[in-house]
C-alpha cells in the first residue's frame, strides 16, 4: 500500500476543497480586492497557486503540456501562456484579472483531477525519482510535490484566509 502517495493525494484533495470553499462566496469585486497598495488580490494568489501546481505536476515532473495550455485556458482568460506569477512585477500581479470565477473553478478542478490521476498511478518508490525544479534545483519528486504543491498551496491559502478576514468575511473550514 503506497502510504506516502495516499497521504499526498489526501492532502491535495483537502487543499483543493478548501480553495473551492475559500472563493465560493466571493464576488468579482472581492476576488480582486486588495488590502493596500502593496498587496495582491485573491485572484492573483489563486491563479499563481494553480498555475504553479499545474506546471510542477504536468510539465516539470511528467514532461507533459500543462492543463493551462492543453485546454487553452490562457486564451480563455486572455492571460500569459507561460507565466505563473513567480518573478512577476507587483504591478502586473495586481493587474491580473480572472474574468469568470466559474470558468476558473473549472480550470482549478481540471488541475486537481490531472494531479490526482497522476498520483493514482504511483507507488511510494516513484516519489523517490529525481526531478529538477527551476530555479530551486534537483530533488526527489516527493519534495517537489511537498514543497511546491502542498506547503506552497497551504501558505497561499493562509493569505486568502487573511484577506477574507480583512474584508470582514466568515472564516473557512480546514
N, C-alpha and C positions, 0 to 999 in steps of 0.2 A: 504494500500500500504506500503510495507516494505522499508521505506526511508533509514535507515542505511544500510540494506543489499544491496540496489541498489547503494548506494554511494560506498560501499566496492567493489562490483563487477565492477563498472565503473572504479574505481581507479586501481584495479588489472589488468583490461584489458589494461588500458593506460600503466601501468608499463610493462606488458609483450610485448606490441607492441614496446615500447621504447627499451627494452632489445634486441628484434629482430633487430631493426634498428641499435643499438649500435655495433652489431657484423657482420652485413650483408656484409660489405665491407672488413672485416679483413682477412688477410692471416693467415696461421698457425703460421708463424713467429711472426706476430703482436699479435695474440691471446696469445702467450706465452712470449712476450717481457716484460722485467722488466726495470723500470726506473733506478734502482740501486740495490746494493746487499741486501738492507733492504726491498725492496718492493716485492709484489706478482703480478703475471701477471693477465691479464683479465680472462684467462682461469680458474684460481683458484677462483676468485671473482664470476664469473658466476656459476661455479659448486657449490660453497658454498651457494649462494643465492637460487638456485633452489632446492638443497638438503634440505635446511632449510625449505622452503615453503612446499615441499613435506612431510617432517617429521611432521611439525606443523599441516597441514590440514588433512593429511591422518592418521598418526599414533597417534599423541597427542590428537587431537580433536575427530576424528572419531573412533579411535582404530582399524584401518584397516591397512593392509600392504601398504607400500609406493609404488608409481608408480615405483620407482627405483628398488625395489625387485620384485614386481609383474610382471614386464615386462623384468626382467633380465638385466637391464642396467649396473649393477655392473660388470657382466660378459662381456658384450659387450665392455665396456671401460677398463676392467682389473683394476677396482678401488675397494676400500673397500666397503663391503656390508652395513656397518652401519655408517661410518664416514660421517660428513657433513662439516668438517673444523673447527668447534668450538673446541678449545683445541689442534689443530694440531700444530706440531712444524713448525717454519718458514721454515726450510729446506724441510720438507715434502710438505708444501704448495707450495713452489717454484718449487718443482719437479713434481707436479701434471700435467699430460698431458691429453688433450682432443684430442684423435687421429682422430676424424672426427667431424668437425663443423656441417656438415649436420645431422649426427646422433644425435648430442647434441641438435640441433634445434628441432628435433623430440621429444626428451625427454622433452625439455622445453615446447613444445606445449602440450604434454600429461599431464604435471603437471598443466599447465594453464587450460586445459579442465577439469581435475578432480576437480580442485579448483572451477571453475565456476559451474560445475554440483552440487557440494556440496552446494554452496551458493544459487543456484537457488531453492533449496528445503527448504530454511529457511525463517522464518519471523523474525522481529526485536526482539521478545521475546526470540527466540532460542539463540540469541547472548548474552543474559544475563546469560545463563548457565555457570557454572564454570568448569574450566579445570586446570590441573597442567602442567606447562611448566618447566621442569628441566633445569637448577638449579634455575630459577627465582622464581618459586612458583605458588600458586593458583591465578587465575584471571578469569574474565569473558572471554568467547570466543571472544567477540569483541576486548578486549585488546590484546589477544594472536594474533589475525589476524592483528590488527592495529600495534602492536609493532614488531612482528616477521616477518610479511609478508610485510606490507606497509612501515613503517618507515625504517626498515632494508633494504628492497628492494630498496627504493629510495636513501638511503645512499650509498649503494654499486653501484648503477647506477651512482651516482656522482663520485665515484672513477674511474669507467670505462671511464666516460667523461673526467676526468682529464688525465688519461693515454693516451687516444686518442689525447688530445691536446699536450701532451709531445712528441708524435710520429709525430706531425705535421698534423694530420688528421682533416677533417672537423668536425664541431660541429654537434649536433643532435637536432632534433625537440623534443619538450616536449609537 
